[in-house]
Amino acid sequence: AAAARTVVGVSHNATGYGYVGVAIAVVFCGSNYAPAKKFTTGNGMMLQWIMCNGILVIGFVAMVVSGTWTFHWQGLIGGAI
């Protein structure tokens, strides 16, 4: 059974949020490259560099907003593979 947790009086179902996140990822997979069709990207290395930096910045913003400063080394290894 999924454990529900309460944060500031609001009940959150982590499993439900996980399934919604997966569904959104499946539907929009690759759509982040659609705006790049309008521009010359060369070999794509600069586009990939900018996207990776954008993901990193959004990750930091999410950490600050949520107040979660936990580091998971498994994610570091998974990203390096």
N, C-alpha and C positions, 0 to 999 in steps of 0.2 A: 504494500500500500504506500502511496505517496504521502510523505510527511508534509503537513501544512505548517507554515511558520507565520508568526504574527510580527509585523514591523510597524510601529506607530499606529496600532489599532487596525491595520488592514491585513486581511488574510491573503497570503500568497501561496499558490500551488505551483511549486517548482517544476513538476512534471508537465503540467499544462502549458506553462511558459516555454518549456523545452520543445514540446510538439509544435507549438505555434511558430517558434523560431525556425525549426527545421522546415516547416511548410513554406514559410516566407523565403528561406534560402533556396529551396527547390524551385519555386516559381520564378524568382528573380536571378537565378544563377547566370552569370555572364552579362547581365544587363548593364553592369557598371562599365563595360567596354563600349556600349552603343554610342555615347557622345564622342568617343575617339575616332569614329568613322568620318567625322567632319574635318579632321585635321591630319596632316602628314605626321606620322609617328616614327618614320625611319625604321630602324630595326626593332623598336618597341622597348628598348632598355630604359630610356628616359621616362616613358609612360609608366613602366613597371616601378621605377624608382619613386616617382611622384605618388603612385597609388600606395606603395608600401609605407611611405612616410605619412600619408593621410590616414591609413589604418592605425599606425602607431600613435598619432596625435589623438585620434578618436578614442583609442584605448585608454590613453592617459586622462582624457576628459571624463570618460565613463568612470574611471577609478576615483577621480576627485569628486564627481557628483555623487557616486554611491557611497563614498567613504570606505571602500574596500581596498586595502593596501596589501593584500596577500599575494605573495609570489609563489607560483607553482612551477617547479623546475621541469615537470613532465611536459608542460606546454613549450618550454624552451627547446627541449629535445625534439618534440614533435614538429616544431617549426623549422628546425635545422635539417630534419630529414627531408 
